[in-house]
Amino acid sequence: MSTAEVIEQALNLESFRSLFLLLELLHTSLDKPDHEIDRVWQEEHYAE
């Protein structure tokens, strides 16, 4: 199931439930480590 399909199904649910599902989807998509950002911060730390 694609992201668009999940969003479409969530929007067809009652308001509170659809809001919860959309927020959960957003949180899941943003809660992934970004190794490039970690690397840049590490370089900045050791540059001082």
CNS distance restraints for C-alpha pairs under 8 A (distance, minus, plus):
assign (resid   1 and name CA) (resid   5 and name CA) 6.19 0.50 0.50
assign (resid   1 and name CA) (resid   6 and name CA) 6.85 0.50 0.50
assign (resid   2 and name CA) (resid   6 and name CA) 6.39 0.50 0.50
assign (resid   3 and name CA) (resid   7 and name CA) 6.21 0.50 0.50
assign (resid   4 and name CA) (resid   8 and name CA) 6.07 0.50 0.50
assign (resid   5 and name CA) (resid   9 and name CA) 6.14 0.50 0.50
assign (resid   6 and name CA) (resid  10 and name CA) 6.08 0.50 0.50
assign (resid   7 and name CA) (resid  11 and name CA) 6.12 0.50 0.50
assign (resid   7 and name CA) (resid  22 and name CA) 6.72 0.50 0.50
assign (resid   8 and name CA) (resid  12 and name CA) 6.60 0.50 0.50
assign (resid   9 and name CA) (resid  13 and name CA) 6.91 0.50 0.50
assign (resid  10 and name CA) (resid  17 and name CA) 7.59 0.50 0.50
assign (resid  10 and name CA) (resid  18 and name CA) 4.66 0.50 0.50
assign (resid  10 and name CA) (resid  19 and name CA) 7.78 0.50 0.50
assign (resid  10 and name CA) (resid  21 and name CA) 6.35 0.50 0.50
assign (resid  10 and name CA) (resid  22 and name CA) 6.92 0.50 0.50
assign (resid  11 and name CA) (resid  15 and name CA) 7.61 0.50 0.50
assign (resid  11 and name CA) (resid  18 and name CA) 5.48 0.50 0.50
assign (resid  12 and name CA) (resid  18 and name CA) 7.37 0.50 0.50
assign (resid  13 and name CA) (resid  17 and name CA) 6.37 0.50 0.50
assign (resid  13 and name CA) (resid  18 and name CA) 5.43 0.50 0.50
assign (resid  14 and name CA) (resid  18 and name CA) 6.04 0.50 0.50
assign (resid  15 and name CA) (resid  19 and name CA) 6.10 0.50 0.50
assign (resid  16 and name CA) (resid  20 and name CA) 6.24 0.50 0.50
assign (resid  17 and name CA) (resid  21 and name CA) 6.24 0.50 0.50
assign (resid  18 and name CA) (resid  22 and name CA) 6.11 0.50 0.50
assign (resid  19 and name CA) (resid  23 and name CA) 6.13 0.50 0.50
assign (resid  20 and name CA) (resid  24 and name CA) 6.11 0.50 0.50
assign (resid  21 and name CA) (resid  25 and name CA) 6.14 0.50 0.50
assign (resid  22 and name CA) (resid  26 and name CA) 6.18 0.50 0.50
assign (resid  23 and name CA) (resid  27 and name CA) 6.05 0.50 0.50
assign (resid  24 and name CA) (resid  28 and name CA) 6.09 0.50 0.50
assign (resid  25 and name CA) (resid  29 and name CA) 6.23 0.50 0.50
assign (resid  26 and name CA) (resid  30 and name CA) 6.24 0.50 0.50
assign (resid  27 and name CA) (resid  31 and name CA) 5.88 0.50 0.50
assign (resid  28 and name CA) (resid  32 and name CA) 7.41 0.50 0.50
assign (resid  34 and name CA) (resid  38 and name CA) 6.51 0.50 0.50
assign (resid  35 and name CA) (resid  39 and name CA) 6.07 0.50 0.50
assign (resid  36 and name CA) (resid  40 and name CA) 6.28 0.50 0.50
assign (resid  37 and name CA) (resid  41 and name CA) 6.22 0.50 0.50
assign (resid  38 and name CA) (resid  42 and name CA) 6.13 0.50 0.50
assign (resid  39 and name CA) (resid  43 and name CA) 6.22 0.50 0.50
assign (resid  40 and name CA) (resid  44 and name CA) 6.21 0.50 0.50
assign (resid  41 and name CA) (resid  45 and name CA) 6.13 0.50 0.50
assign (resid  42 and name CA) (resid  46 and name CA) 6.32 0.50 0.50
assign (resid  43 and name CA) (resid  47 and name CA) 6.00 0.50 0.50
assign (resid  44 and name CA) (resid  48 and name CA) 6.95 0.50 0.50
